[in-house]
Each structure stands twice: as structure tokens, then as C-alpha cells.
Amino acid sequence: MLLNLCRFTSKLRMSPKPNLLLRYMTVADLPEVMEIDRLSFEIPWSEKSYRYEMAESEQSYMVVLEWHQERAATRWQRWLHIQPYAERRVVGYGGMWFISGEAHVSSIAVHPRGRGRGWGEILLAGMIRRGLILRAEEVALEVRVSNQRAQSLYRKYEFKTVEIKPRYYRNNNEDAYDMRMDALDPTVCRRFKERYNTLFTRFRLTDKFSGQSPPRG
Ligand SMILES: CC(C)(COP(=O)(O)OP(=O)(O)OC[C@H]1O[C@@H](n2cnc3c(N)ncnc32)[C@H](O)[C@@H]1OP(=O)(O)O)[C@@H](O)C(=O)NCCC(=O)NCCS
């Protein structure tokens, strides 16, 4: 386990501009997603909840960010026409509900070893764009008052605190900020589109999530 984490980190260091793919979460992703969830939150979601959100809920949009690296073929592999081994990892995930014109970010997390590289931003931007395509009037979320790192990401994407929800988190009675992005404000939307487009120059990124419908069932 520790060895795997070390290998993962050294791979990340070796590859300054890895291939990144934003796509819908599948059942096959659950072991990696639930590991990131467990490392990120005090109250992780159950496997049943993930399966429900992916397959049954009509309002849910579950996303993963996948990192992958293709190795160059060796001389022997070329000679034998063998595809070189490709590596892939789920490095973060998110969830969004779309209900009555509100896109609500239900979860977002990046593997602790992958944080600070802009990957949380990719996940958030993907979910906002999905919401805008569904014609959301606002994008909303709750965040712990102590979680300054996440708040700073949300502020970068023009979320504003509209309310404090007292003792929202049941494990320690911590308050939550209710933060919202006004999707009806054309200036906010224009700046969002600019930020979303910038991600494609910053990263070797493919987005197969935000413009597509979920594969339900
Ligand atoms: C919140 C989280 C998803 C952010 O993902 P990330 O990949 O680390 O963040 P990014 O590298 O994409 O950073 C994007 C922005 O977030 C903010 N940010 C990131 N790391 C930060 C830090 N250590 N301190 C302050 N702000 C920070 C900055 O605004 C940053 O923009 P900048 O690079 O232009 O300064 C990640 O920290 C995480 O998984 N945390 C644990 C789970 C969690 O708290 N989820 C949120 C629940 S509401």
C-alpha cells in the first residue's frame, strides 16, 4: 500500500504534463474513489450510496479525474507488435445533483498526494460546466467553516457565502458556509468560460463529462 503510494507520487513527479481525463464515474472506479473518500473525509460515503448515485438517481452526476501515462514501446514490443503497458489512476472525484434549476456540488476530493496541482479545479470546473449546460440558475455547495483550502477554490470560481448553516456537520457540530455561484450573471459565466478554457492550455486534458449525458442504468 505504502509502496504503491510512493510509486504513484514518483510517477507524478516524473510526468510534468500528464494526460488527464474527466469522465463519468463507473462501478469499476469504486475501489479508487472510496479510497480517496476515506483519506479525505471523516464520514465517507458507503458503496451503496455511490452505486445509487451512479445507477439510480436521475439527478446525480458523478465524475472522476483520471491520470494516465502511456509508456513508449521498447524495441522488442515494437518487433512483436505488443502494445506498451499504459498506467492509469483515478486521482480525484466529485458529485453533483441537479434539482429545480440548482446544480449542487455534493462532493469533491483529490487524492492527498495529488493536491495543489490544479486537479480540484478541473473537477469543480467540470461540474460547474455540466450545471450550466443543464441551465442551472445557480451552483451551490456547503463547506466546513474550517476548510479554507476548499473555500479559496470556490471563491476563485466566484462562489459567495450566502448563509451560515449552524452545526451542519453531525460528527463535530461544525457550521457550514452555504456558498453559491450566480449562473444567471453573464459576467460570472463569461469569466467561468475563460477559466475553463485556460485549463486546456495548462493541462493535457480531455473532458468527456461536462458536455455529455450520464450513462444511467
Ligand atoms: C479542496 C480540494 C478538492 C482542492 O483540490 P486541489 O487539487 O488541492 O486544489 P487545486 O490545486 O485545484 O487548487 C485550486 C485552488 O484552490 C485553492 N487552494 C488549493 N490549495 C490551497 C491551499 N493549500 N491553501 C489555500 N488555497 C488553496 C487556491 O485558490 C487554488 O488556486 P490557485 O492555484 O490559483 O491558487 C482538495 O484540497 C481536497 O480534496 N480536499 C479534501 C476534501 C475536501 O475538503 N473537499 C471539499 C469539501 S467541501
PDBQT file of the ligand as one rigid body, heavy atoms in Angstrom, charges set to zero:
ROOT
HETATM    1  C1  LIG A 301     -10.460  21.028  -1.802  1.00  0.00    +0.000 C 
HETATM    2  C2  LIG A 301      -9.671  20.201  -2.814  1.00  0.00    +0.000 C 
HETATM    3  C3  LIG A 301     -10.655  19.379  -3.667  1.00  0.00    +0.000 C 
HETATM    4  C4  LIG A 301      -8.871  21.162  -3.728  1.00  0.00    +0.000 C 
HETATM    5  O1  LIG A 301      -8.188  20.395  -4.685  1.00  0.00    +0.000 OA
HETATM    6  P1  LIG A 301      -6.677  20.701  -5.083  1.00  0.00    +0.000 P 
HETATM    7  O2  LIG A 301      -6.372  19.860  -6.257  1.00  0.00    +0.000 OA
HETATM    8  O3  LIG A 301      -5.801  20.582  -3.911  1.00  0.00    +0.000 OA
HETATM    9  O4  LIG A 301      -6.767  22.256  -5.462  1.00  0.00    +0.000 OA
HETATM   10  P2  LIG A 301      -6.126  22.951  -6.750  1.00  0.00    +0.000 P 
HETATM   11  O5  LIG A 301      -4.699  22.595  -6.847  1.00  0.00    +0.000 OA
HETATM   12  O6  LIG A 301      -7.001  22.665  -7.906  1.00  0.00    +0.000 OA
HETATM   13  O7  LIG A 301      -6.218  24.490  -6.344  1.00  0.00    +0.000 OA
HETATM   14  C5  LIG A 301      -7.192  25.323  -6.873  1.00  0.00    +0.000 C 
HETATM   15  C6  LIG A 301      -7.365  26.496  -5.956  1.00  0.00    +0.000 C 
HETATM   16  O8  LIG A 301      -7.730  26.055  -4.659  1.00  0.00    +0.000 OA
HETATM   17  C7  LIG A 301      -7.104  26.905  -3.703  1.00  0.00    +0.000 C 
HETATM   18  N1  LIG A 301      -6.099  26.144  -2.955  1.00  0.00    +0.000 N 
HETATM   19  C8  LIG A 301      -5.555  24.948  -3.264  1.00  0.00    +0.000 A 
HETATM   20  N2  LIG A 301      -4.682  24.558  -2.300  1.00  0.00    +0.000 NA
HETATM   21  C9  LIG A 301      -4.689  25.535  -1.372  1.00  0.00    +0.000 A 
HETATM   22  C10 LIG A 301      -4.029  25.719  -0.123  1.00  0.00    +0.000 A 
HETATM   23  N3  LIG A 301      -3.161  24.819   0.342  1.00  0.00    +0.000 N 
HETATM   24  N4  LIG A 301      -4.289  26.840   0.589  1.00  0.00    +0.000 NA
HETATM   25  C11 LIG A 301      -5.161  27.764   0.129  1.00  0.00    +0.000 A 
HETATM   26  N5  LIG A 301      -5.822  27.648  -1.050  1.00  0.00    +0.000 NA
HETATM   27  C12 LIG A 301      -5.598  26.555  -1.778  1.00  0.00    +0.000 A 
HETATM   28  C13 LIG A 301      -6.443  28.024  -4.486  1.00  0.00    +0.000 C 
HETATM   29  O9  LIG A 301      -7.416  29.018  -4.709  1.00  0.00    +0.000 OA
HETATM   30  C14 LIG A 301      -6.123  27.320  -5.769  1.00  0.00    +0.000 C 
HETATM   31  O10 LIG A 301      -5.993  28.210  -6.841  1.00  0.00    +0.000 OA
HETATM   32  P3  LIG A 301      -4.520  28.777  -7.228  1.00  0.00    +0.000 P 
HETATM   33  O11 LIG A 301      -3.700  27.565  -7.560  1.00  0.00    +0.000 OA
HETATM   34  O12 LIG A 301      -4.780  29.652  -8.419  1.00  0.00    +0.000 OA
HETATM   35  O13 LIG A 301      -4.035  29.494  -6.013  1.00  0.00    +0.000 OA
HETATM   36  C15 LIG A 301      -8.655  19.251  -2.099  1.00  0.00    +0.000 C 
HETATM   37  O14 LIG A 301      -7.868  20.031  -1.260  1.00  0.00    +0.000 OA
HETATM   38  C16 LIG A 301      -9.279  18.125  -1.310  1.00  0.00    +0.000 C 
HETATM   39  O15 LIG A 301      -9.520  17.054  -1.842  1.00  0.00    +0.000 OA
HETATM   40  N6  LIG A 301      -9.532  18.356  -0.002  1.00  0.00    +0.000 N 
HETATM   41  C17 LIG A 301     -10.127  17.331   0.854  1.00  0.00    +0.000 C 
HETATM   42  C18 LIG A 301     -11.579  17.134   0.563  1.00  0.00    +0.000 C 
HETATM   43  C19 LIG A 301     -12.338  18.437   0.723  1.00  0.00    +0.000 C 
HETATM   44  O16 LIG A 301     -12.122  19.183   1.662  1.00  0.00    +0.000 OA
HETATM   45  N7  LIG A 301     -13.301  18.661  -0.187  1.00  0.00    +0.000 N 
HETATM   46  C20 LIG A 301     -14.132  19.847  -0.161  1.00  0.00    +0.000 C 
HETATM   47  C21 LIG A 301     -15.366  19.577   0.599  1.00  0.00    +0.000 C 
HETATM   48  S1  LIG A 301     -16.442  20.993   0.634  1.00  0.00    +0.000 SA
ENDROOT
TORSDOF 0
